[in-house]
């Protein structure tokens, strides 16, 4: 897979090939961090859920705070609900990452805007801690949707996908790694359902697809 950063608003992706989509085991995951810049920020929470047979596996989830060496800004505390006081008792990244690796074993990973943030941040944390980066195949819901709907020119945000697929998120705690993982899983299940209806069982992107990046609103 090749991702090329085009500008502050777009990237291109090519060289992605995943077959037998309807029979694979998936893990939707999400990260919370001290801020939006993966080069400077640190993970504060990791969450994940398993998807099997096109449904979320009940009572099988991953959720852990991660001790950050950097203070969480007050606005991020307010957004995520993760407080600096909790960081004192949180496990270090290497410990959480080892358990996360065990949890995702044999899974294709699923993210939302993960090629833009979660994956680069995870790579950075692995580099900082001298740990090998996971080698699981990863699919981004934005990219899979763009593969299915090349006619759509809007920015593919989480809220866009919620509206497009009429997904209920009233019970979801947003900006929480586990809550967002459940929401990502629900979105991906809708994508799998569409793939099945359209008799598509693989995602192959040989020519570059242009993806519009998330544009974060200023925190207030």
N, C-alpha and C positions, 0 to 999 in steps of 0.2 A: 504494500500500500504506500502510495506517495501523496503527501499533502504539501502543497505549496502555498505559502502565505503571499497573497497578491497585494493586499492593502489592509488598512485598519478595519475595513468593512467586509472584505471577501477573502475566501481561500478556495483553492481548487483541490479536487481529490481524484485520483485514478489508481489503477492497479489493485482494485478491491475485488475479491472473488470469494464468495461463500455459497456453497451448494447445500442441498438437502435441508433447507431452512426449516421445514415443517417438522423435522424429526430430531432436531438438535435440542440440547439442554442449554438454557441461557441463565445468565446472572445479570440483572439490572443493578447498577451501582451508582452512587453519588458521593461527592465529597463536599464538606464545608471547610472554609479556610479563613484565615485572618484578613483576607482582602482579595481583590480580583486579579492582581498581577502575580502570575505563577512564578515569575523569576524572583520575586521578593517575599512572597507570602508562604505560610505554612498550613498544613492540614490540621483541622481541629476536630473533625468527625468523619468517620467512614461508615456508610450504610449500604446494604445490599439485600436483594431477595432473589430467590430461584424461580425460574419459569420452566415448567415441564408440561408437555401435552397441552400447550397453549393456555395454561393457567398458572397463577401464582401458587406456589407450594405453601400451604398453611403451616404455621409454626416452624418455618425454616427461614430465618433471617439473620443478618449480621448487622450489628450496631455497636459502635464504640467511639468514645471520645478519644482524641489523640493529643498528647501534651505538646503544646507549641512553645518553642523557645522565644517567641515574639508575643508581646502583649496584643490582645484582641482590642481593636478600636471600639469605642463606646457605641458607635453607630452599627458596627457589625454584631456586637453583643445584642443590641436591640433587634436586629434583623433575624439572627439565628437562634437567639435565646441561650446561646452558649456563653457562659460567664468566665472571666479570668480566674475567679476563685475555684471553679471546677477544674481548671488546668493543673492545679497543684496536685490533684488526686488522680489525674488521667494517666493511662499507660503511655509509654514512649512509642514513637512511630515504629521502630523495629519490631516490637512485640505485637502491635496491632497488625502490622503488615504480614507477619508470619501467619497469624490466624486467618487473615483475609485470603492469603494464598491458598490455604487449606480449604477454605469455604468455596472458592471459585474453581477448584480443581475439576477439569473436564468440561467447563462451561465456555460458551461464547459470551463475551461480555457485551452489555448493552448500556449505552449512555445517551444523554440528551445534551447536545453541545459539548460532548466530552472531548472531541478532537480539538476543540478550541481551548478548553480549560482543564478538565479533570485529568486527561492523559498527560499533558505537559507538566502539570503540577505533580502528578505521581512520579513521573520520570525525574523531576527535579529533587523530590524528597529521597528517591532511591540513590541518586548521585550524592546527595549530602550525607547519606548514611552508609555509603559504600555497599549497597544492596543491589542484586540483579533485578532489573525491571521484569515484570510479568510478561509472558509471551503469548497469552491467550489472544485469539482473534477478537477484535472489538468492532461492534456495529454502532453507529450513531443514528438515532431515530430520525434526525434531520436529513441525513444522507439517504437513508432507506426511503423516506417519504419523497425526497427529490428524485430518486430513481424511479419511483412509481408515478410521480406527478411532475414531469418536466415542464408542463404547461403553467405551473404555479410559479409566479415571480415574486411573491411576497417573502418577507423574512420569516423563516419557519421557527417561531418561538414555541415554548411550551404551551402558552395560552392559545396560540394558533392551532396547535394539534389537538388540544382539549376541545376547542370549539368545532374543529373539522370533524372529529370523530364522536362528538357529543359524549365526552367522558365525564363521569361524576367524580369531582374532586372535593366535594363538600366535607368529606371525612379525613382529608389529607392535611397534615401539618407541613406547610411549605417552608423552604429554607431550612429544612431538617434533613439530614442525609438519608435516614431511613424512610421518612415520609416521601421525599422526592424519588427515592428508589422505587417505592410502590407505584407512584404516579408514572414514572418512566416505564415500569413493567406494564401498566394498563395501556399506555400508548402503544408499546411494542406489540402487545397482544392484538390490538386493533390492526396494526400493520400486518401481522401474521394472518389474521382473518382475511384481510384484503388480498394478500398474496395467494391464499388458498382459493378464494373466489375467482381470481383472475388466472388460476392455474399456473402460477409462477412459483418455482421452488428454489430459485437461486438469485443472488444479486451479483452481477458481473459489471464492473465499471472499467472499461478499457480506455475510453476517451475521457478527458477531464470534464468533471461536473463542477460548476461554480456554485459555491454555497455562501449565502450571506451570513455574516457573523452576528452573534448576539450583540446588541447595543445596550449596555447597562445604563439605567437612569441614575443620576446622581443621588447618593444617599442623603436623606434629610431627617 
